[in-house]
């Protein structure tokens, strides 16, 4: 017997969706679900916005997102090809 405890959210439609992995495969099982609403203080804590971090472990902020977008636009301009270069590449590809 395996006991799994998890927290989930019931949406406005009243449907509880549970997805979890288990080591059991291709077998008949009995599942018992106990639904217990959380106290208000735990619900408020769960709804608090959790900080997000990027791949380098730095906190994601509006400023960091804005500077990332600016840098991507700069890179796009740096690597952009002019139309004559694109045409010559197309012609070069047709030769093969």
C-alpha positions as CSV (number, residue, x, y, z in Angstrom):
1,X,0.0,0.0,0.0
2,X,1.3,3.5,-0.9
3,X,0.1,6.7,0.7
4,X,0.3,9.9,-1.3
5,X,-0.5,13.2,0.2
6,X,-0.8,16.2,-2.0
7,X,-2.4,19.6,-2.3
8,X,-4.5,20.6,-5.2
9,X,-7.0,23.3,-6.3
10,X,-10.6,22.8,-7.2
11,X,-11.5,25.2,-10.0
12,X,-14.6,27.3,-10.4
13,X,-16.2,24.4,-12.3
14,X,-16.0,22.3,-9.2
15,X,-13.8,19.6,-10.8
16,X,-10.8,18.3,-8.9
17,X,-8.1,16.9,-11.2
18,X,-5.4,14.7,-9.7
19,X,-2.3,13.5,-11.6
20,X,0.5,11.7,-9.9
21,X,3.0,9.1,-10.8
22,X,3.3,5.7,-9.1
23,X,5.5,2.7,-9.4
24,X,2.5,0.4,-10.0
25,X,1.7,-0.4,-13.6
26,X,-1.0,-2.4,-15.4
27,X,-2.7,-3.4,-12.2
28,X,-6.1,-2.9,-10.5
29,X,-6.0,-0.5,-7.5
30,X,-8.4,1.0,-5.0
31,X,-8.1,4.7,-4.5
32,X,-9.4,6.6,-1.5
33,X,-9.7,10.4,-1.8
34,X,-10.4,12.6,1.3
35,X,-11.2,16.2,0.4
36,X,-10.6,18.6,3.3
37,X,-10.7,22.4,2.8
38,X,-7.7,24.2,4.1
39,X,-8.0,26.8,6.8
40,X,-8.2,30.4,5.6
41,X,-4.7,31.3,6.8
42,X,-3.2,28.4,4.8
43,X,-5.2,29.4,1.7
44,X,-3.9,33.0,2.0
45,X,-0.3,31.7,2.3
46,X,-0.8,29.4,-0.8
47,X,-2.1,32.4,-2.8
48,X,0.9,34.6,-2.1
49,X,2.9,35.3,-5.1
50,X,6.1,33.2,-5.0
51,X,9.2,34.8,-6.4
52,X,10.4,33.4,-9.7
53,X,14.0,32.7,-10.6
54,X,15.7,32.5,-14.0
55,X,18.0,29.7,-15.1
56,X,20.9,31.3,-13.4
57,X,19.2,31.5,-10.0
58,X,18.6,35.2,-10.2
59,X,15.2,36.7,-9.2
60,X,13.0,37.6,-12.1
61,X,11.7,41.2,-11.9
62,X,10.0,43.6,-14.3
63,X,13.3,45.3,-14.7
64,X,15.1,42.1,-15.5
65,X,12.5,41.0,-18.0
66,X,12.6,44.5,-19.7
67,X,16.4,44.4,-20.0
68,X,16.2,40.9,-21.5
69,X,13.7,42.0,-24.1
70,X,15.9,45.0,-25.0
71,X,19.0,42.7,-25.3
72,X,17.1,40.3,-27.6
73,X,16.1,43.3,-29.8
74,X,19.7,44.4,-29.9
75,X,20.8,40.9,-30.9
76,X,18.2,40.7,-33.6
77,X,19.6,43.9,-35.1
78,X,23.2,42.7,-34.8
79,X,22.6,39.4,-36.7
80,X,20.0,40.7,-39.1
81,X,20.8,40.1,-42.8
82,X,20.0,42.6,-45.5
83,X,17.8,41.6,-48.4
84,X,20.6,41.4,-50.9
85,X,22.4,38.9,-48.6
86,X,19.3,36.8,-48.4
87,X,18.8,36.8,-52.1
88,X,22.4,35.7,-52.8
89,X,22.0,32.9,-50.3
90,X,18.8,31.7,-52.0
91,X,20.6,31.8,-55.4
92,X,23.5,29.9,-53.9
93,X,21.2,27.3,-52.6
94,X,19.5,26.8,-56.0
95,X,22.8,25.9,-57.5
96,X,23.0,22.7,-55.5
